[in-house]
Amino acid sequence: MNSPVQLRDVAKRYSGAGGVTALAGVTVDFPKGSFTAVMGPSGSGKSTLLHCAAGLDEPSSGTVTLVGVPLAGKDETALTRLRREHVAFVFQSYNLMPALTVWQNVTLPARLAGHRPDRDWTRQVIERVGLGDRVRHRPGQLSGGQQQRVAIARALATRAAVTFADEPTGALDTATAREVLLLLQQLAHAGQTVVMVTHDPVAASYADNALFLVDGQIVELLPNPAADVVADRLAGLAQRTPSRAADSEARR
Ligand SMILES: Nc1ncnc2c1ncn2[C@@H]1O[C@H](COP(=O)(O)OP(=O)(O)OP(=O)(O)O)[C@@H](O)[C@H]1O
């Protein structure tokens, strides 16, 4: 399996006032060991793409294959099990369990999946993200950057085939953001597949490729995305989609 995430002609329509087409036929492979930044104007479908790819949202049509498993028709229990075994999330809101320590958060997916956590490996990954002296802390006792590093340690610990990151650096200062992005790069270099939604051209420059969405469709895949080139592309794309951007702003 060379591409643990495969989307084929994936569309997502939301009903309701007027109806919204969030994804309009997306076909893309995210190859093993790749780090892709998903970019585009506000409302272009970035989060929807990530949610459909992760099986958190069901496409209206088209197919998603995650770690070789077609998601169509899978019930929530099966999807949860698949995610627990193979997928890690690094979201802006950290999604850590507040009552659990760093160690317990990092080992939670293994324990939920019924495996005994590998203590040596867990210690190694917590060290690697620089939290060796914080294993007994709870998320509330950590800074935003440290919490994000816990989420990355959890991705490393589970050896997740795929890590989905949604604005992982949105709430971080520049130096901490850089550390988090370097760790995401390391995940990819270790053979994991990283898909990251971001608005930030500098964050995208850490990825191998930047994928640009407009009106729910992929318009470009840019290899080795330099921050200034990405910023230029985004500026051009934003001018093309005033209505969708306004729609998305109105939802906030
Ligand atoms: N639950 C929903 N119900 C109705 N419309 C939705 C829903 N979620 C998203 N949309 C619409 O789908 C389109 C794509 O939304 P999405 O959140 O994927 O865009 P995005 O590129 O991630 O935007 P942003 O950069 O602002 O976060 C937007 O027009 C949005 O208003």
Ligand as a Chemical Component Dictionary entry (heavy atoms), coordinates in Angstrom:
data_LIG
# 
_chem_comp.id                   LIG 
_chem_comp.type                 NON-POLYMER 
_chem_comp.pdbx_formal_charge   0 
_chem_comp.three_letter_code    LIG 
# 
loop_
_chem_comp_atom.comp_id 
_chem_comp_atom.atom_id 
_chem_comp_atom.alt_atom_id 
_chem_comp_atom.type_symbol 
_chem_comp_atom.charge 
_chem_comp_atom.model_Cartn_x 
_chem_comp_atom.model_Cartn_y 
_chem_comp_atom.model_Cartn_z 
_chem_comp_atom.pdbx_ordinal 
LIG N1  N1  N 0 -21.720 21.388 8.801 1  
LIG C1  C1  C 0 -21.858 22.202 7.752 2  
LIG N2  N2  N 0 -23.069 22.566 7.316 3  
LIG C2  C2  C 0 -23.227 23.366 6.242 4  
LIG N3  N3  N 0 -22.199 23.853 5.521 5  
LIG C3  C3  C 0 -20.953 23.530 5.906 6  
LIG C4  C4  C 0 -20.713 22.693 7.040 7  
LIG N4  N4  N 0 -19.355 22.532 7.175 8  
LIG C5  C5  C 0 -18.808 23.241 6.181 9  
LIG N5  N5  N 0 -19.757 23.839 5.418 10 
LIG C6  C6  C 0 -19.529 24.682 4.230 11 
LIG O1  O1  O 0 -18.687 23.950 3.349 12 
LIG C7  C7  C 0 -17.723 24.819 2.737 13 
LIG C8  C8  C 0 -16.325 24.289 3.051 14 
LIG O2  O2  O 0 -16.084 24.393 4.473 15 
LIG P1  P1  P 0 -14.694 23.986 5.139 16 
LIG O3  O3  O 0 -14.829 24.203 6.606 17 
LIG O4  O4  O 0 -14.308 22.644 4.665 18 
LIG O5  O5  O 0 -13.730 25.063 4.496 19 
LIG P2  P2  P 0 -12.255 25.470 4.915 20 
LIG O6  O6  O 0 -11.493 25.635 3.654 21 
LIG O7  O7  O 0 -11.725 24.517 5.925 22 
LIG O8  O8  O 0 -12.542 26.885 5.567 23 
LIG P3  P3  P 0 -11.738 27.710 6.664 24 
LIG O9  O9  O 0 -10.392 27.997 6.076 25 
LIG O10 O10 O 0 -12.564 28.952 6.819 26 
LIG O11 O11 O 0 -11.686 26.887 7.916 27 
LIG C9  C9  C 0 -17.995 26.202 3.271 28 
LIG O12 O12 O 0 -18.781 26.912 2.346 29 
LIG C10 C10 C 0 -18.776 25.957 4.522 30 
LIG O13 O13 O 0 -19.630 27.041 4.809 31 
# 
loop_
_chem_comp_bond.comp_id 
_chem_comp_bond.atom_id_1 
_chem_comp_bond.atom_id_2 
_chem_comp_bond.value_order 
_chem_comp_bond.pdbx_ordinal 
LIG N1  C1  SING 1  
LIG C1  N2  SING 2  
LIG C1  C4  DOUB 3  
LIG N2  C2  DOUB 4  
LIG C2  N3  SING 5  
LIG N3  C3  DOUB 6  
LIG C3  C4  SING 7  
LIG C3  N5  SING 8  
LIG C4  N4  SING 9  
LIG N4  C5  DOUB 10 
LIG C5  N5  SING 11 
LIG N5  C6  SING 12 
LIG C6  O1  SING 13 
LIG C6  C10 SING 14 
LIG O1  C7  SING 15 
LIG C7  C8  SING 16 
LIG C7  C9  SING 17 
LIG C8  O2  SING 18 
LIG O2  P1  SING 19 
LIG P1  O3  DOUB 20 
LIG P1  O4  SING 21 
LIG P1  O5  SING 22 
LIG O5  P2  SING 23 
LIG P2  O6  DOUB 24 
LIG P2  O7  SING 25 
LIG P2  O8  SING 26 
LIG O8  P3  SING 27 
LIG P3  O9  DOUB 28 
LIG P3  O10 SING 29 
LIG P3  O11 SING 30 
LIG C9  O12 SING 31 
LIG C9  C10 SING 32 
LIG C10 O13 SING 33 
# 
